[in-house]
Amino acid sequence: MLRRLTLPQLLFGAVLGIAGGIYIYQPILEQYSRDQKELKGKVKLLQESEEKRN
């Protein structure tokens, strides 16, 4: 009664798992990317304002 999974079934399951993970975590990764870009912009502005002071 115990059947093993065939290679195509394993590959299909792996692809579905990876695609599902990307689908679920995509909004989190996009938010992280936006936050990092925003922080880089703020750091650049702070550096420019410090250079003007000196």
Order of alpha helices (4+ residues) and beta strands (2+ residues): alpha
